[in-house]
């Protein structure tokens, strides 16, 4: 009997403990954060599309 997941909750805690001295590196961190966010969104979209394809096959 297959298991069906109806809800998936993901919780992520991010610590951004940057001090004012690190102002120049914070812009780099923002760029990395934007790239990470874009990567995460792309991964989620792929997972959702895969789930939809599986539902069509049934």
PQR file with spaces between the fields and no chain letter, atoms N, CA, C, O and H, PARSE charges and radii, in Angstrom:
ATOM       1  N    UNK     1       0.848   -1.177    0.000 -0.4000 1.5000
ATOM       2  CA   UNK     1       0.000    0.000    0.000 -0.0000 2.0000
ATOM       3  C    UNK     1       0.894    1.241    0.000  0.5500 1.7000
ATOM       4  O    UNK     1       1.721    1.396    0.899 -0.5500 1.4000
ATOM       5  N    UNK     2       0.748    2.122   -0.981 -0.4000 1.5000
ATOM       6  CA   UNK     2       1.601    3.309   -1.052 -0.0000 2.0000
ATOM       7  C    UNK     2       1.252    4.317    0.048  0.5500 1.7000
ATOM       8  O    UNK     2       0.111    4.408    0.500 -0.5500 1.4000
ATOM       9  H    UNK     2       0.076    1.996   -1.712  0.4000 1.0000
ATOM      10  N    UNK     3       2.249    5.047    0.448 -0.4000 1.5000
ATOM      11  CA   UNK     3       2.062    6.103    1.447 -0.0000 2.0000
ATOM      12  C    UNK     3       1.936    7.430    0.722  0.5500 1.7000
ATOM      13  O    UNK     3       2.760    7.762   -0.131 -0.5500 1.4000
ATOM      14  H    UNK     3       3.176    4.972    0.080  0.4000 1.0000
ATOM      15  N    UNK     4       0.919    8.177    1.058 -0.4000 1.5000
ATOM      16  CA   UNK     4       0.694    9.475    0.424 -0.0000 2.0000
ATOM      17  C    UNK     4       0.937   10.577    1.444  0.5500 1.7000
ATOM      18  O    UNK     4       0.349   10.575    2.525 -0.5500 1.4000
ATOM      19  H    UNK     4       0.250    7.908    1.751  0.4000 1.0000
ATOM      20  N    UNK     5       1.802   11.513    1.094 -0.4000 1.5000
ATOM      21  CA   UNK     5       2.090   12.651    1.966 -0.0000 2.0000
ATOM      22  C    UNK     5       1.225   13.815    1.498  0.5500 1.7000
ATOM      23  O    UNK     5       1.361   14.286    0.369 -0.5500 1.4000
ATOM      24  H    UNK     5       2.279   11.515    0.215  0.4000 1.0000
ATOM      25  N    UNK     6       0.343   14.272    2.364 -0.4000 1.5000
ATOM      26  CA   UNK     6      -0.566   15.348    1.985 -0.0000 2.0000
ATOM      27  C    UNK     6      -0.007   16.712    2.348  0.5500 1.7000
ATOM      28  O    UNK     6      -0.320   17.707    1.695 -0.5500 1.4000
ATOM      29  H    UNK     6       0.232   13.890    3.281  0.4000 1.0000
ATOM      30  N    UNK     7       0.807   16.765    3.373 -0.4000 1.5000
ATOM      31  CA   UNK     7       1.408   18.035    3.780 -0.0000 2.0000
ATOM      32  C    UNK     7       2.865   17.804    4.133  0.5500 1.7000
ATOM      33  O    UNK     7       3.237   16.773    4.693 -0.5500 1.4000
ATOM      34  H    UNK     7       1.061   15.957    3.905  0.4000 1.0000
ATOM      35  N    UNK     8       3.668   18.779    3.796 -0.4000 1.5000
ATOM      36  CA   UNK     8       5.088   18.725    4.129 -0.0000 2.0000
ATOM      37  C    UNK     8       5.477   20.075    4.697  0.5500 1.7000
ATOM      38  O    UNK     8       5.391   21.098    4.018 -0.5500 1.4000
ATOM      39  H    UNK     8       3.366   19.617    3.342  0.4000 1.0000
ATOM      40  N    UNK     9       5.902   20.066    5.941 -0.4000 1.5000
ATOM      41  CA   UNK     9       6.303   21.309    6.607 -0.0000 2.0000
ATOM      42  C    UNK     9       7.826   21.325    6.728  0.5500 1.7000
ATOM      43  O    UNK     9       8.436   20.390    7.246 -0.5500 1.4000
ATOM      44  H    UNK     9       5.972   19.235    6.492  0.4000 1.0000
ATOM      45  N    UNK    10       8.415   22.399    6.242 -0.4000 1.5000
ATOM      46  CA   UNK    10       9.865   22.562    6.325 -0.0000 2.0000
ATOM      47  C    UNK    10      10.144   23.843    7.091  0.5500 1.7000
ATOM      48  O    UNK    10       9.618   24.906    6.762 -0.5500 1.4000
ATOM      49  H    UNK    10       7.920   23.159    5.821  0.4000 1.0000
ATOM      50  N    UNK    11      10.975   23.730    8.116 -0.4000 1.5000
ATOM      51  CA   UNK    11      11.317   24.894    8.922 -0.0000 2.0000
ATOM      52  C    UNK    11      12.827   25.049    8.900  0.5500 1.7000
ATOM      53  O    UNK    11      13.567   24.100    9.161 -0.5500 1.4000
ATOM      54  H    UNK    11      11.403   22.866    8.383  0.4000 1.0000
ATOM      55  N    UNK    12      13.271   26.257    8.586 -0.4000 1.5000
ATOM      56  CA   UNK    12      14.696   26.529    8.492 -0.0000 2.0000
ATOM      57  C    UNK    12      15.016   27.739    9.357  0.5500 1.7000
ATOM      58  O    UNK    12      14.339   28.764    9.277 -0.5500 1.4000
ATOM      59  H    UNK    12      12.670   27.027    8.374  0.4000 1.0000
ATOM      60  N    UNK    13      16.045   27.620   10.178 -0.4000 1.5000
ATOM      61  CA   UNK    13      16.516   28.743   10.974 -0.0000 2.0000
ATOM      62  C    UNK    13      17.854   29.198   10.417  0.5500 1.7000
ATOM      63  O    UNK    13      18.780   28.403   10.256 -0.5500 1.4000
ATOM      64  H    UNK    13      16.595   26.787   10.243  0.4000 1.0000
ATOM      65  N    UNK    14      17.941   30.492   10.125 -0.4000 1.5000
ATOM      66  CA   UNK    14      19.167   31.052    9.581 -0.0000 2.0000
ATOM      67  C    UNK    14      19.686   32.082   10.557  0.5500 1.7000
ATOM      68  O    UNK    14      18.963   32.997   10.950 -0.5500 1.4000
ATOM      69  H    UNK    14      17.189   31.138   10.255  0.4000 1.0000
ATOM      70  N    UNK    15      20.940   31.935   10.948 -0.4000 1.5000
ATOM      71  CA   UNK    15      21.573   32.895   11.852 -0.0000 2.0000
ATOM      72  C    UNK    15      22.422   33.842   11.032  0.5500 1.7000
ATOM      73  O    UNK    15      23.397   33.432   10.402 -0.5500 1.4000
ATOM      74  H    UNK    15      21.528   31.191   10.629  0.4000 1.0000
ATOM      75  N    UNK    16      22.050   35.103   11.043 -0.4000 1.5000
ATOM      76  CA   UNK    16      22.827   36.113   10.346 -0.0000 2.0000
ATOM      77  C    UNK    16      23.427   37.037   11.399  0.5500 1.7000
ATOM      78  O    UNK    16      22.954   38.157   11.593 -0.5500 1.4000
ATOM      79  H    UNK    16      21.258   35.436   11.555  0.4000 1.0000
ATOM      80  N    UNK    17      24.450   36.573   12.067 -0.4000 1.5000
ATOM      81  CA   UNK    17      25.076   37.335   13.142 -0.0000 2.0000
ATOM      82  C    UNK    17      26.185   38.217   12.633  0.5500 1.7000
ATOM      83  O    UNK    17      27.310   38.121   13.123 -0.5500 1.4000
ATOM      84  H    UNK    17      24.834   35.664   11.910  0.4000 1.0000
ATOM      85  N    UNK    18      25.911   39.081   11.660 -0.4000 1.5000
ATOM      86  CA   UNK    18      26.953   39.944   11.130 -0.0000 2.0000
ATOM      87  C    UNK    18      27.028   41.214   11.974  0.5500 1.7000
ATOM      88  O    UNK    18      26.005   41.779   12.361 -0.5500 1.4000
ATOM      89  H    UNK    18      24.997   39.158   11.262  0.4000 1.0000
ATOM      90  N    UNK    19      28.232   41.644   12.246 -0.4000 1.5000
ATOM      91  CA   UNK    19      28.444   42.868   13.018 -0.0000 2.0000
ATOM      92  C    UNK    19      28.628   44.037   12.056  0.5500 1.7000
ATOM      93  O    UNK    19      28.871   43.812   10.870 -0.5500 1.4000
ATOM      94  H    UNK    19      29.063   41.185   11.931  0.4000 1.0000
ATOM      95  N    UNK    20      28.519   45.293   12.533 -0.4000 1.5000
ATOM      96  CA   UNK    20      28.691   46.456   11.654 -0.0000 2.0000
ATOM      97  C    UNK    20      30.078   46.514   11.008  0.5500 1.7000
ATOM      98  O    UNK    20      30.225   47.130    9.952 -0.5500 1.4000
ATOM      99  H    UNK    20      28.321   45.476   13.497  0.4000 1.0000
ATOM     100  N    UNK    21      31.085   45.902   11.599 -0.4000 1.5000
ATOM     101  CA   UNK    21      32.432   45.897   11.033 -0.0000 2.0000
ATOM     102  C    UNK    21      32.487   45.121    9.720  0.5500 1.7000
ATOM     103  O    UNK    21      33.364   45.360    8.890 -0.5500 1.4000
ATOM     104  H    UNK    21      30.966   45.402   12.457  0.4000 1.0000
ATOM     105  N    UNK    22      31.567   44.212    9.537 -0.4000 1.5000
ATOM     106  CA   UNK    22      31.566   43.356    8.352 -0.0000 2.0000
ATOM     107  C    UNK    22      30.648   43.908    7.270  0.5500 1.7000
ATOM     108  O    UNK    22      30.031   43.133    6.539 -0.5500 1.4000
ATOM     109  H    UNK    22      30.855   44.019   10.211  0.4000 1.0000
ATOM     110  N    UNK    23      30.545   45.198    7.153 -0.4000 1.5000
ATOM     111  CA   UNK    23      29.631   45.805    6.193 -0.0000 2.0000
ATOM     112  C    UNK    23      30.009   45.455    4.757  0.5500 1.7000
ATOM     113  O    UNK    23      29.126   45.234    3.928 -0.5500 1.4000
ATOM     114  H    UNK    23      31.046   45.827    7.747  0.4000 1.0000
ATOM     115  N    UNK    24      31.304   45.401    4.447 -0.4000 1.5000
ATOM     116  CA   UNK    24      31.707   45.090    3.081 -0.0000 2.0000
ATOM     117  C    UNK    24      31.410   43.639    2.718  0.5500 1.7000
ATOM     118  O    UNK    24      31.082   43.341    1.570 -0.5500 1.4000
ATOM     119  H    UNK    24      32.021   45.580    5.120  0.4000 1.0000
ATOM     120  N    UNK    25      31.521   42.754    3.674 -0.4000 1.5000
ATOM     121  CA   UNK    25      31.248   41.350    3.374 -0.0000 2.0000
ATOM     122  C    UNK    25      29.761   41.049    3.412  0.5500 1.7000
ATOM     123  O    UNK    25      29.333   40.024    2.882 -0.5500 1.4000
ATOM     124  H    UNK    25      31.788   42.996    4.606  0.4000 1.0000
ATOM     125  N    UNK    26      28.953   41.923    4.030 -0.4000 1.5000
ATOM     126  CA   UNK    26      27.521   41.657    4.079 -0.0000 2.0000
ATOM     127  C    UNK    26      26.898   41.745    2.697  0.5500 1.7000
ATOM     128  O    UNK    26      25.928   41.041    2.416 -0.5500 1.4000
ATOM     129  H    UNK    26      29.301   42.756    4.461  0.4000 1.0000
ATOM     130  N    UNK    27      27.438   42.600    1.820 -0.4000 1.5000
ATOM     131  CA   UNK    27      26.913   42.655    0.454 -0.0000 2.0000
ATOM     132  C    UNK    27      27.199   41.354   -0.271  0.5500 1.7000
ATOM     133  O    UNK    27      26.382   40.898   -1.072 -0.5500 1.4000
ATOM     134  H    UNK    27      28.226   43.172    2.048  0.4000 1.0000
ATOM     135  N    UNK    28      28.348   40.752   -0.001 -0.4000 1.5000
ATOM     136  CA   UNK    28      28.660   39.445   -0.593 -0.0000 2.0000
ATOM     137  C    UNK    28      27.720   38.395   -0.047  0.5500 1.7000
ATOM     138  O    UNK    28      27.269   37.521   -0.787 -0.5500 1.4000
ATOM     139  H    UNK    28      29.011   41.122    0.649  0.4000 1.0000
ATOM     140  N    UNK    29      27.414   38.468    1.252 -0.4000 1.5000
ATOM     141  CA   UNK    29      26.499   37.509    1.861 -0.0000 2.0000
ATOM     142  C    UNK    29      25.103   37.636    1.258  0.5500 1.7000
ATOM     143  O    UNK    29      24.412   36.635    1.067 -0.5500 1.4000
ATOM     144  H    UNK    29      27.780   39.178    1.853  0.4000 1.0000
ATOM     145  N    UNK    30      24.690   38.868    0.960 -0.4000 1.5000
ATOM     146  CA   UNK    30      23.379   39.060    0.348 -0.0000 2.0000
ATOM     147  C    UNK    30      23.343   38.418   -1.033  0.5500 1.7000
ATOM     148  O    UNK    30      22.345   37.803   -1.409 -0.5500 1.4000
ATOM     149  H    UNK    30      25.251   39.681    1.115  0.4000 1.0000
ATOM     150  N    UNK    31      24.419   38.558   -1.783 -0.4000 1.5000
ATOM     151  CA   UNK    31      24.489   37.945   -3.100 -0.0000 2.0000
ATOM     152  C    UNK    31      24.411   36.423   -2.974  0.5500 1.7000
ATOM     153  O    UNK    31      23.681   35.767   -3.718 -0.5500 1.4000
ATOM     154  H    UNK    31      25.230   39.057   -1.478  0.4000 1.0000
ATOM     155  N    UNK    32      25.168   35.871   -2.027 -0.4000 1.5000
ATOM     156  CA   UNK    32      25.123   34.425   -1.801 -0.0000 2.0000
ATOM     157  C    UNK    32      23.744   33.998   -1.324  0.5500 1.7000
ATOM     158  O    UNK    32      23.246   32.942   -1.715 -0.5500 1.4000
ATOM     159  H    UNK    32      25.761   36.404   -1.423  0.4000 1.0000
ATOM     160  N    UNK    33      23.127   34.816   -0.480 -0.4000 1.5000
ATOM     161  CA   UNK    33      21.791   34.486    0.016 -0.0000 2.0000
ATOM     162  C    UNK    33      20.793   34.478   -1.133  0.5500 1.7000
ATOM     163  O    UNK    33      19.905   33.626   -1.180 -0.5500 1.4000
ATOM     164  H    UNK    33      23.532   35.673   -0.162  0.4000 1.0000
ATOM     165  N    UNK    34      20.932   35.423   -2.060 -0.4000 1.5000
ATOM     166  CA   UNK    34      20.029   35.463   -3.210 -0.0000 2.0000
ATOM     167  C    UNK    34      20.225   34.236   -4.090  0.5500 1.7000
ATOM     168  O    UNK    34      19.255   33.670   -4.592 -0.5500 1.4000
ATOM     169  H    UNK    34      21.653   36.115   -2.022  0.4000 1.0000
ATOM     170  N    UNK    35      21.471   33.824   -4.277 -0.4000 1.5000
ATOM     171  CA   UNK    35      21.747   32.629   -5.075 -0.0000 2.0000
ATOM     172  C    UNK    35      21.174   31.397   -4.386  0.5500 1.7000
ATOM     173  O    UNK    35      20.583   30.534   -5.036 -0.5500 1.4000
ATOM     174  H    UNK    35      22.259   34.284   -3.869  0.4000 1.0000
ATOM     175  N    UNK    36      21.351   31.316   -3.054 -0.4000 1.5000
ATOM     176  CA   UNK    36      20.813   30.180   -2.309 -0.0000 2.0000
ATOM     177  C    UNK    36      19.295   30.147   -2.391  0.5500 1.7000
ATOM     178  O    UNK    36      18.693   29.082   -2.528 -0.5500 1.4000
ATOM     179  H    UNK    36      21.830   32.017   -2.526  0.4000 1.0000
ATOM     180  N    UNK    37      18.681   31.325   -2.305 -0.4000 1.5000
ATOM     181  CA   UNK    37      17.229   31.406   -2.384 -0.0000 2.0000
ATOM     182  C    UNK    37      16.743   30.954   -3.752  0.5500 1.7000
ATOM     183  O    UNK    37      15.762   30.218   -3.858 -0.5500 1.4000
ATOM     184  H    UNK    37      19.169   32.190   -2.194  0.4000 1.0000
ATOM     185  N    UNK    38      17.424   31.392   -4.789 -0.4000 1.5000
ATOM     186  CA   UNK    38      17.055   31.005   -6.153 -0.0000 2.0000
ATOM     187  C    UNK    38      17.210   29.498   -6.344  0.5500 1.7000
ATOM     188  O    UNK    38      16.364   28.855   -6.967 -0.5500 1.4000
ATOM     189  H    UNK    38      18.221   31.990   -4.704  0.4000 1.0000
ATOM     190  N    UNK    39      18.276   28.949   -5.815 -0.4000 1.5000
ATOM     191  CA   UNK    39      18.513   27.505   -5.909 -0.0000 2.0000
ATOM     192  C    UNK    39      17.426   26.738   -5.163  0.5500 1.7000
ATOM     193  O    UNK    39      16.925   25.728   -5.656 -0.5500 1.4000
ATOM     194  H    UNK    39      18.963   29.471   -5.309  0.4000 1.0000
ATOM     195  N    UNK    40      17.064   27.215   -3.980 -0.4000 1.5000
ATOM     196  CA   UNK    40      16.024   26.563   -3.189 -0.0000 2.0000
ATOM     197  C    UNK    40      14.686   26.597   -3.917  0.5500 1.7000
ATOM     198  O    UNK    40      13.969   25.597   -3.946 -0.5500 1.4000
ATOM     199  H    UNK    40      17.471   28.036   -3.579  0.4000 1.0000
ATOM     200  N    UNK    41      14.351   27.726   -4.496 -0.4000 1.5000
ATOM     201  CA   UNK    41      13.087   27.846   -5.230 -0.0000 2.0000
ATOM     202  C    UNK    41      13.072   26.908   -6.431  0.5500 1.7000
ATOM     203  O    UNK    41      12.066   26.252   -6.701 -0.5500 1.4000
ATOM     204  H    UNK    41      14.933   28.539   -4.472  0.4000 1.0000
ATOM     205  N    UNK    42      14.191   26.848   -7.152 -0.4000 1.5000
ATOM     206  CA   UNK    42      14.265   25.959   -8.316 -0.0000 2.0000
ATOM     207  C    UNK    42      14.102   24.499   -7.894  0.5500 1.7000
ATOM     208  O    UNK    42      13.422   23.729   -8.572 -0.5500 1.4000
ATOM     209  H    UNK    42      15.008   27.381   -6.934  0.4000 1.0000
ATOM     210  N    UNK    43      14.717   24.124   -6.792 -0.4000 1.5000
ATOM     211  CA   UNK    43      14.606   22.756   -6.294 -0.0000 2.0000
ATOM     212  C    UNK    43      13.169   22.435   -5.908  0.5500 1.7000
ATOM     213  O    UNK    43      12.673   21.348   -6.202 -0.5500 1.4000
ATOM     214  H    UNK    43      15.270   24.750   -6.242  0.4000 1.0000
ATOM     215  N    UNK    44      12.503   23.373   -5.255 -0.4000 1.5000
ATOM     216  CA   UNK    44      11.111   23.165   -4.853 -0.0000 2.0000
ATOM     217  C    UNK    44      10.196   23.029   -6.068  0.5500 1.7000
ATOM     218  O    UNK    44       9.301   22.184   -6.089 -0.5500 1.4000
ATOM     219  H    UNK    44      12.906   24.256   -5.016  0.4000 1.0000
ATOM     220  N    UNK    45      10.424   23.858   -7.067 -0.4000 1.5000
ATOM     221  CA   UNK    45       9.609   23.795   -8.282 -0.0000 2.0000
ATOM     222  C    UNK    45       9.787   22.438   -8.958  0.5500 1.7000
ATOM     223  O    UNK    45       8.814   21.831   -9.403 -0.5500 1.4000
ATOM     224  H    UNK    45      11.152   24.544   -7.050  0.4000 1.0000
ATOM     225  N    UNK    46      11.020   21.968   -9.033 -0.4000 1.5000
ATOM     226  CA   UNK    46      11.270   20.657   -9.638 -0.0000 2.0000
ATOM     227  C    UNK    46      10.561   19.555   -8.863  0.5500 1.7000
ATOM     228  O    UNK    46       9.991   18.641   -9.459 -0.5500 1.4000
ATOM     229  H    UNK    46      11.811   22.462   -8.671  0.4000 1.0000
ATOM     230  N    UNK    47      10.593   19.637   -7.541 -0.4000 1.5000
ATOM     231  CA   UNK    47       9.938   18.615   -6.718 -0.0000 2.0000
ATOM     232  C    UNK    47       8.431   18.636   -6.929  0.5500 1.7000
ATOM     233  O    UNK    47       7.805   17.581   -7.033 -0.5500 1.4000
ATOM     234  H    UNK    47      11.056   20.380   -7.056  0.4000 1.0000
ATOM     235  N    UNK    48       7.846   19.817   -6.991 -0.4000 1.5000
ATOM     236  CA   UNK    48       6.400   19.924   -7.199 -0.0000 2.0000
ATOM     237  C    UNK    48       6.020   19.376   -8.572  0.5500 1.7000
ATOM     238  O    UNK    48       5.037   18.645   -8.698 -0.5500 1.4000
ATOM     239  H    UNK    48       8.354   20.674   -6.906  0.4000 1.0000
ATOM     240  N    UNK    49       6.789   19.723   -9.597 -0.4000 1.5000
ATOM     241  CA   UNK    49       6.495   19.213  -10.932 -0.0000 2.0000
ATOM     242  C    UNK    49       6.620   17.694  -10.991  0.5500 1.7000
ATOM     243  O    UNK    49       5.842   17.029  -11.674 -0.5500 1.4000
ATOM     244  H    UNK    49       7.587   20.316   -9.495  0.4000 1.0000
ATOM     245  N    UNK    50       7.584   17.157  -10.285 -0.4000 1.5000
ATOM     246  CA   UNK    50       7.753   15.696  -10.244 -0.0000 2.0000
ATOM     247  C    UNK    50       6.555   15.035   -9.564  0.5500 1.7000
ATOM     248  O    UNK    50       6.077   13.996  -10.019 -0.5500 1.4000
ATOM     249  H    UNK    50       8.216   17.698   -9.730  0.4000 1.0000
ATOM     250  N    UNK    51       6.077   15.625   -8.491 -0.4000 1.5000
ATOM     251  CA   UNK    51       4.909   15.087   -7.789 -0.0000 2.0000
ATOM     252  C    UNK    51       3.680   15.136   -8.695  0.5500 1.7000
ATOM     253  O    UNK    51       2.894   14.189   -8.730 -0.5500 1.4000
ATOM     254  H    UNK    51       6.465   16.469   -8.121  0.4000 1.0000
ATOM     255  N    UNK    52       3.514   16.232   -9.422 -0.4000 1.5000
ATOM     256  CA   UNK    52       2.378   16.352  -10.338 -0.0000 2.0000
ATOM     257  C    UNK    52       2.443   15.299  -11.440  0.5500 1.7000
ATOM     258  O    UNK    52       1.420   14.731  -11.822 -0.5500 1.4000
ATOM     259  H    UNK    52       4.152   17.001   -9.394  0.4000 1.0000
ATOM     260  N    UNK    53       3.645   15.039  -11.949 -0.4000 1.5000
ATOM     261  CA   UNK    53       3.815   14.000  -12.974 -0.0000 2.0000
ATOM     262  C    UNK    53       3.436   12.631  -12.422  0.5500 1.7000
ATOM     263  O    UNK    53       2.790   11.838  -13.107 -0.5500 1.4000
ATOM     264  H    UNK    53       4.476   15.500  -11.638  0.4000 1.0000
ATOM     265  N    UNK    54       3.838   12.356  -11.186 -0.4000 1.5000
ATOM     266  CA   UNK    54       3.507   11.081  -10.565 -0.0000 2.0000
ATOM     267  C    UNK    54       2.005   10.936  -10.401  0.5500 1.7000
ATOM     268  O    UNK    54       1.465    9.845  -10.579 -0.5500 1.4000
ATOM     269  H    UNK    54       4.363   13.001  -10.630  0.4000 1.0000
ATOM     270  N    UNK    55       1.325   12.025  -10.063 -0.4000 1.5000
ATOM     271  CA   UNK    55      -0.128   11.968   -9.911 -0.0000 2.0000
ATOM     272  C    UNK    55      -0.808   11.729  -11.240  0.5500 1.7000
ATOM     273  O    UNK    55      -1.839   11.057  -11.284 -0.5500 1.4000
ATOM     274  H    UNK    55       1.765   12.912   -9.918  0.4000 1.0000
ATOM     275  N    UNK    56      -0.265   12.257  -12.330 -0.4000 1.5000
ATOM     276  CA   UNK    56      -0.852   12.034  -13.651 -0.0000 2.0000
ATOM     277  C    UNK    56      -0.736   10.565  -14.058  0.5500 1.7000
ATOM     278  O    UNK    56      -1.617   10.038  -14.738 -0.5500 1.4000
ATOM     279  H    UNK    56       0.573   12.802  -12.294  0.4000 1.0000
ATOM     280  N    UNK    57       0.347    9.904  -13.646 -0.4000 1.5000
ATOM     281  CA   UNK    57       0.582    8.507  -14.025 -0.0000 2.0000
ATOM     282  C    UNK    57      -0.406    7.568  -13.350  0.5500 1.7000
ATOM     283  O    UNK    57      -0.684    6.487  -13.869 -0.5500 1.4000
ATOM     284  H    UNK    57       1.062   10.332  -13.094  0.4000 1.0000
ATOM     285  N    UNK    58      -0.930    7.958  -12.221 -0.4000 1.5000
ATOM     286  CA   UNK    58      -1.839    7.069  -11.487 -0.0000 2.0000
ATOM     287  C    UNK    58      -3.166    6.989  -12.125  0.5500 1.7000
ATOM     288  O    UNK    58      -4.046    6.284  -11.632 -0.5500 1.4000
ATOM     289  H    UNK    58      -0.705    8.836  -11.799  0.4000 1.0000
